[in-house]
Amino acid sequence: MSHQDTYRQNEAYAAFLAGWDFGFYAKYADALRPSKPGARVLDVGCGVGQVVRRLTQAGFEAYGVDVSEPNLERARKISSRCQFYDGRHLPFPDGHFAGVGALNVLEHVEAPEAFLEELVRVAASGGRIVVSSPNFLRVLGFRDYHPRMRGLGNKRRNWCRLRSKRRQMRRDPQSVRFDRMPPIVKEPFTPDDDAIVATNPLEIRFFLERAGCEILDVSCTDRYVARPIDWLLNATPLRYLMLNGFVVARKRASKNSRSN
């Protein structure tokens, strides 16, 4: 059984997502909104459907996909446009959506590099892509809930790992891969602990750019906070070293589309 298959009948996961408060997903949902009213938008890993509901209420044609059947049972009460998918290939044609996003999904997929390429594939030229995941390679921060983040020794290793990855991106970009890590399964169920990919904003940015995107924003804050605090946290490259990876990108027009 693959890691993603463990979510297929996971009732505890659905119950956990049903408890999300408004502030947890509001920034992500708002960042995903296209400029064109009524445009198609896709939430990958839609959970129990809160983001789809928010986007639908804002006037967009919102779709959702998820690997969990208990999640979808709840999500379909919100929208019939929520459907099951296999966690690998999105069941939509190329360039189908004006906005595509994934909130706290990337750290759980078995092929994260290919997953990001899939997000970009189904986005239209000029479409928006939003990816938000924990920064498991954080060097600065507090509330370090995962062992990969905790302690000065881990923070030093993370700093060295990020520097090594930056060199690799310059010298041998085709060899860059997200680091994998063993899942930690707890009772009660906590999704961030059972992550299998050491997601971080540096590599999210790298792979989106390689897939043909222009990066619009990178921040370490995945929720709305007071503007002065948000500015202080994200004003410098230190945002790559703490909290989360919240990346907003735009798909560039392909050479074929520009020539037509």
Buried (B, 14 or more C-beta within 10 A) or exposed (E): EBBBEBBBEBEBBBBBBBEBEEEBBBBBBBBBBBEEEEBBBBBBBBBBBBBBBBBBEBEBBBBBBBBBBBBBEBBBEBBEBBBBBEBBEBEBEEBBBBBBBBBBBBBBBBBBBBBBBBBBBBBBBBBBBBBBBBBBBBBBBEEEEBEBBBEEEBBEBBBEBBEEBBEBBEEEEEEBEBBEBEEBEEEEBBBBEBBBBBBBBBBBBBBBBBBBBEBEEBBBBBBEBEEEEBEEBBEEEEBBBBBBBBBBBBBBBEEEEEEE
